[in-house]
């Protein structure tokens, strides 16, 4: 995928904005043009949260993604809000543990990943968002595993560096999920 114009959406507290930061930082490490635009309701934790992420070889004109070619949904209300905006040929990644909607469109690629369930089953509670990044990497090739390793090492705060291997494991689970 040349340019990625993504919308990532779910409830506050699911790591939606952090997911956007990780993806954006990977683009920076690869020397690409990047934008990250967060948006969240006043409730924050438990309210809705979404962010627009653009990665391109060319300058980015607007950080707001209105017609995404990638959409990651971590809850039903977010799925309902953004699914029709995805461009034909786009990629939609759904946390099927939390989103029980059926996709009626046949002009997009849909990947259902039970990310929340996989995270809990593998002792990675709270890393469903990172599992979905792994699936996004597998579907789009937006970065290599080497780039993602560097990204995780850089973006995880110093006092939480012991969590780097778990984050890498979550990426690998997402990349390898065939569902």
C-alpha positions, 0 to 999 in steps of 0.5 A: 500500500503506497499511502495509508489513510487510516481511521482507528476507532473504539472506546476510550481506554482501549489504546486507540490513540496509542495505536495511532502513535505506534503506527505513526512512529513506525512511519517516521522511522521509515522516513515517511511523511506522517500525521496523527490526529486524535479525537475523543469524547469528553468522557475519555475513558469509556467514551468514544475515541478515534484517530486519523493516521496518514503515512505517505511518501509525499507531503500530507495535505490534511491530517483529517481522514474522511475517506479511509483506505484502512479502518480499524474498529474496536467497538460496535458504535465505531464500526457503525459510524465509519464503515460506510466511509471506507473507500472501495478496495479498502481494508477493514480490521475488526476486533471480533471479540467486541464487534458483532456486526456483519459486513454487508459490503463486498468491495472491501477486504474485511479481517475479523480478529478476536483481538481482545480474546487472543490478548487474554488467552495469551497473557497479554491483557490490554494489548488487543490494540497491538494485536490489531497493529500486527494484523494491519502490518500483515494486510498492508505491509506499512512497515517491517517487523524490524521497524516495528521492533524499533518503534516499540522499543522507542515508544514504550516509556523507560519505566515500562521497557519490561513490556517490550517483549509482550508488545512484540509478541502481540504484534506477532500474534496479529500478523500470524492470525489466519482466522 
